[in-house]
Amino acid sequence: MDEELRSLTERIRGEAGGSAVCDRLRTTEDLDELAATLTAPGQPLWARELAAFRLGTAGDRRAFEALVLLLNHRDPQRCASAAYALARLGDPRTARAAAALATNELRVAYALHPVRLLAELRAPESVPALITTLRRRLRPHDPYRRVALACVEGLGALGDPQARPVLTDALAHPTLAEAAVHALARLPRP
């Protein structure tokens, strides 16, 4: 069993209350059954999450909408599972959705996993979204340093020279300076 699926299953077992449905969703190979769980009325969140995760990691695009909703959830573990599945889904809409979530100032508290997903996807939307998000996090007394740090690390991993100005600005922030030095070192020389 995949380590991410094992971790997800362990986490939701408590929510599922020992439900046989949980074990069924974890083991079934029937993608239509999983997709039906996403659309059936009255399904608990844990069941939808497990079904979306399984579909996403199988490359079934019927999971896209559910995974994007979970990527923006208030529970960081749900966001992490959704990001993992979205990275494996192979849906061309994923980067655009992650960029929209990462740059949404009203939901910045939940932007950490969309930011990390953008870095992993290496899509055309990744660098502009990470630059925008980081620039906003460089304001004085911004409380979202983890998001800023993820942006710095992601921009370093992507190695795009467009990031040089914002990474240079990040050097002035003590909590970001070391990561910014490493990120700048990964960029091609001008």
C-alpha positions as CSV (number, residue, x, y, z in Angstrom):
1,M,0.0,0.0,0.0
2,D,1.2,3.5,-0.9
3,E,2.5,5.4,2.2
4,E,0.3,8.4,1.5
5,L,-2.8,6.2,1.3
6,R,-1.8,4.4,4.5
7,S,-1.4,7.8,6.3
8,L,-4.7,9.0,4.9
9,T,-6.5,5.8,5.9
10,E,-5.1,5.9,9.5
11,R,-6.2,9.5,9.8
12,I,-9.8,9.0,8.7
13,R,-10.4,5.7,10.5
14,G,-11.4,7.7,13.6
15,E,-13.7,9.9,11.6
16,A,-15.2,6.8,10.0
17,G,-15.9,5.2,13.3
18,G,-14.8,1.7,12.2
19,S,-17.1,1.9,9.1
20,A,-16.9,-1.0,6.7
21,V,-17.3,1.6,4.0
22,C,-13.9,3.0,4.8
23,D,-12.3,-0.3,4.2
24,R,-14.3,-0.8,1.0
25,L,-13.2,2.6,-0.4
26,R,-9.6,1.9,0.6
27,T,-9.5,-1.4,-1.2
28,T,-11.9,-1.3,-4.2
29,E,-10.5,-1.2,-7.7
30,D,-13.8,0.0,-9.1
31,L,-13.2,3.6,-10.1
32,D,-16.9,4.1,-10.9
33,E,-17.7,3.2,-7.3
34,L,-15.2,5.7,-6.1
35,A,-16.6,8.4,-8.4
36,A,-20.2,7.6,-7.3
37,T,-19.1,8.3,-3.7
38,L,-18.1,11.8,-4.8
39,T,-21.5,12.6,-6.2
40,A,-23.9,10.6,-3.9
41,P,-25.9,12.8,-1.5
42,G,-25.2,12.5,2.2
43,Q,-21.6,11.1,2.0
44,P,-19.4,12.1,4.9
45,L,-16.3,14.2,4.2
46,W,-13.9,11.4,5.0
47,A,-15.6,9.2,2.4
48,R,-15.4,11.9,-0.3
49,E,-11.8,12.6,0.6
50,L,-10.8,8.9,0.4
51,A,-12.6,8.4,-2.9
52,A,-11.1,11.6,-4.4
53,F,-7.6,10.7,-3.2
54,R,-7.9,7.2,-4.7
55,L,-9.3,8.5,-8.0
56,G,-6.7,11.3,-8.2
57,T,-3.7,8.9,-7.6
58,A,-5.2,6.6,-10.3
59,G,-5.2,9.6,-12.7
60,D,-9.0,9.7,-13.0
61,R,-10.0,13.3,-13.6
62,R,-13.4,12.9,-12.0
63,A,-11.6,13.7,-8.8
64,F,-10.4,17.1,-9.8
65,E,-13.2,19.3,-8.3
66,A,-13.3,17.4,-5.0
67,L,-9.5,17.5,-4.7
68,V,-9.3,21.3,-5.4
69,L,-11.9,21.9,-2.7
70,L,-9.9,19.7,-0.3
71,L,-6.7,21.6,-1.2
72,N,-8.3,24.7,0.2
73,H,-9.6,23.1,3.4
74,R,-9.0,24.4,6.8
75,D,-7.5,21.1,7.9
76,P,-3.8,21.0,6.8
77,Q,-3.8,17.2,6.6
78,R,-6.6,17.2,4.1
79,C,-4.8,19.9,2.1
80,A,-1.6,17.8,2.0
81,S,-3.5,14.7,0.9
82,A,-5.3,16.6,-1.8
83,A,-2.0,18.2,-3.0
84,Y,-0.4,14.8,-3.2
85,A,-3.3,13.4,-5.3
86,L,-3.5,16.5,-7.5
87,A,0.2,16.2,-8.3
88,R,-0.4,12.7,-9.6
89,L,-3.7,13.4,-11.3
90,G,-2.3,14.8,-14.5
91,D,-5.1,17.3,-15.1
92,P,-4.1,20.4,-17.0
93,R,-6.4,22.5,-14.8
94,T,-4.5,21.7,-11.6
95,A,-1.8,24.4,-11.9
96,R,-4.3,27.1,-12.7
97,A,-6.5,26.1,-9.7
98,A,-3.4,25.9,-7.4
99,A,-2.3,29.4,-8.6
100,A,-5.7,30.8,-7.9
101,L,-5.7,29.4,-4.4
102,A,-2.1,30.4,-3.6
103,T,-2.8,34.0,-4.7
104,N,-6.2,34.4,-3.0
105,E,-5.5,36.9,-0.2
106,L,-8.8,36.0,1.5
107,R,-7.6,32.4,1.9
108,V,-3.9,33.0,2.4
109,A,-4.0,31.1,5.7
110,Y,-4.6,28.0,3.6
111,A,-2.1,28.7,0.8
112,L,0.8,26.6,2.1
113,H,-0.2,23.4,0.2
114,P,-1.2,25.1,-3.0
115,V,2.2,26.9,-3.0
116,R,4.1,23.6,-2.5
117,L,2.0,22.0,-5.2
118,L,2.9,24.8,-7.7
119,A,6.6,24.2,-7.1
120,E,6.1,20.4,-7.6
121,L,4.1,20.9,-10.8
122,R,6.7,23.2,-12.4
123,A,3.9,24.5,-14.6
124,P,3.9,27.9,-16.5
125,E,1.6,29.3,-13.8
126,S,4.0,28.3,-11.0
127,V,6.6,31.1,-11.0
128,P,4.2,34.0,-11.5
129,A,1.9,32.8,-8.7
130,L,4.8,32.1,-6.3
131,I,6.3,35.6,-7.0
132,T,2.9,37.3,-6.4
133,T,2.3,35.3,-3.2
134,L,5.8,36.0,-1.9
135,R,5.7,39.7,-2.7
136,R,2.5,40.0,-0.6
137,R,4.1,38.1,2.3
138,L,7.1,40.5,2.4
139,R,4.9,43.2,4.1
140,P,5.9,44.2,7.6
141,H,4.4,42.0,10.3
142,D,2.8,39.5,7.9
143,P,1.7,36.5,9.9
144,Y,2.1,33.9,7.1
145,R,5.8,33.3,7.2
146,R,5.4,29.5,6.5
147,V,3.7,30.5,3.2
148,A,6.5,32.9,2.4
149,L,9.1,30.3,3.2
150,A,7.4,27.8,1.0
151,C,7.4,30.4,-1.8
152,V,11.1,31.1,-1.4
153,E,11.9,27.4,-1.4
154,G,9.6,26.8,-4.4
155,L,11.1,29.6,-6.4
156,G,14.6,28.3,-5.7
157,A,13.6,24.8,-6.8
158,L,12.1,26.1,-10.0
159,G,15.3,28.1,-10.7
160,D,13.6,30.8,-12.8
161,P,15.6,34.0,-13.1
162,Q,12.3,36.0,-13.0
163,A,12.3,35.3,-9.2
164,R,15.6,37.1,-8.6
165,P,14.1,40.5,-7.6
166,V,11.6,39.1,-5.1
167,L,14.1,36.7,-3.7
168,T,16.6,39.6,-3.3
169,D,13.8,41.5,-1.4
170,A,13.3,38.4,0.8
171,L,16.9,38.7,2.0
172,A,15.8,41.6,4.2
173,H,13.5,39.4,6.3
174,P,15.4,37.5,9.0
175,T,13.0,34.5,8.9
176,L,13.5,34.1,5.1
177,A,17.1,35.3,4.6
178,E,18.8,31.9,4.8
179,A,16.3,30.2,2.5
180,A,16.5,33.2,0.1
181,V,20.3,32.9,-0.1
182,H,20.0,29.2,-1.0
183,A,17.2,30.0,-3.6
184,L,19.2,32.7,-5.2
185,A,22.2,30.4,-5.5
186,R,20.0,28.0,-7.5
187,L,19.1,30.6,-10.1
188,P,21.2,30.9,-13.3
189,R,23.7,33.7,-13.3
190,P,22.5,36.9,-15.1
